[in-house]
Amino acid sequence: MDYGQRIKELREERNLSLMALAKAIGVSDTAIYKWENRLAEPKLSNIARMSDFFNCTADYLMGRVDDFGWHSPIPLPAEDKRLLDAFHALPPTLKTLALETLQLWQRECKK
């Protein structure tokens, strides 16, 4: 997957408009559009801001690796990391279903 597809995928998974992502990282929506359509390449500083925003590695963001590279300032237990890695590997429609299922289980556990 190339960087344009990856940026668009990450943005759409979070239901963000071009303008919302642009505002979050301090660029124009035109810049986001150009990156997603490979009409321009983001500067290193913008790659760093997007990586921080999406909480992924720059290599993942730029399509160089398929491992999300999720990182946290607080070390996660192995079981939590496995769960997050599995979640990040799902397509957007299944992520929604997974979240809805977890919320249902939470409500059932409270009964």
C-alpha positions in Angstrom: 0.0 0.0 0.0 1.4 3.4 -0.9 1.4 6.4 1.5 -1.6 8.1 -0.2 -3.8 5.1 0.3 -2.5 4.6 3.9 -3.2 8.2 4.9 -6.7 8.0 3.3 -7.4 4.7 5.0 -6.4 6.0 8.4 -8.4 9.1 8.0 -11.5 7.3 6.8 -11.2 4.6 9.6 -11.6 7.5 12.1 -14.5 9.1 10.1 -12.4 12.3 9.6 -13.0 14.7 6.8 -10.0 16.2 4.9 -10.6 19.4 6.8 -10.7 17.7 10.2 -7.4 15.9 9.7 -5.8 19.0 8.2 -6.9 21.1 11.2 -5.6 18.4 13.6 -2.1 18.4 12.2 -1.9 22.1 11.1 -2.0 21.9 7.3 -4.6 22.7 4.6 -7.2 20.3 3.4 -5.6 20.7 0.0 -2.4 19.3 1.3 -4.2 16.2 2.7 -5.9 15.8 -0.7 -2.6 16.1 -2.6 -0.9 13.5 -0.3 -3.8 11.0 -0.6 -3.8 11.3 -4.3 0.0 11.3 -4.5 0.2 14.7 -6.2 2.7 15.8 -3.5 4.7 14.2 -0.7 4.3 15.3 2.9 7.3 16.9 4.6 9.0 15.1 7.4 7.5 17.4 10.0 4.0 16.5 8.7 4.8 12.8 8.6 5.8 13.1 12.3 2.6 15.0 13.2 0.4 12.4 11.4 2.3 9.5 13.0 1.7 11.1 16.4 -2.0 11.8 15.5 -2.7 8.3 14.3 -0.4 6.7 16.9 1.5 4.7 14.3 5.1 4.6 13.0 6.2 6.7 10.1 7.1 3.6 8.2 3.5 2.3 8.6 2.1 5.7 7.6 4.3 5.9 4.5 3.3 2.4 3.4 6.8 0.9 3.9 5.6 -1.8 6.4 2.2 -3.3 7.2 2.8 -3.6 11.0 0.9 -0.7 12.5 3.7 -0.3 15.0 1.3 0.9 17.7 3.1 2.5 20.5 2.2 3.7 23.9 4.0 5.8 26.5 2.9 3.2 29.0 4.0 -0.4 28.4 1.0 -2.6 27.6 0.6 -6.2 28.8 1.2 -8.7 26.0 -2.5 -9.6 25.9 -3.5 -6.0 25.4 -1.0 -5.5 22.7 -2.2 -8.6 20.9 -5.8 -7.4 21.1 -4.8 -4.0 19.7 -2.7 -5.5 16.9 -5.6 -7.7 15.9 -8.0 -4.8 16.0 -5.8 -2.6 13.8 -5.5 -5.4 11.3 -9.3 -5.5 10.8 -11.0 -3.7 7.9 -13.0 -0.7 8.9 -16.4 -2.4 8.8 -15.2 -5.2 11.1 -13.7 -2.7 13.5 -17.1 -1.2 14.0 -18.6 -4.6 14.5 -15.9 -5.5 17.0 -16.5 -2.4 19.0 -20.2 -2.9 19.1 -19.7 -6.5 20.2 -17.4 -5.4 23.0 -19.9 -2.8 24.2 -22.6 -5.4 24.2 -20.5 -7.7 26.3 -19.7 -4.9 28.7 -23.4 -4.2 29.2 -24.1 -7.9 29.8 -21.3 -8.1 32.4 -22.8 -5.3 34.3 -26.2 -7.1 34.8 
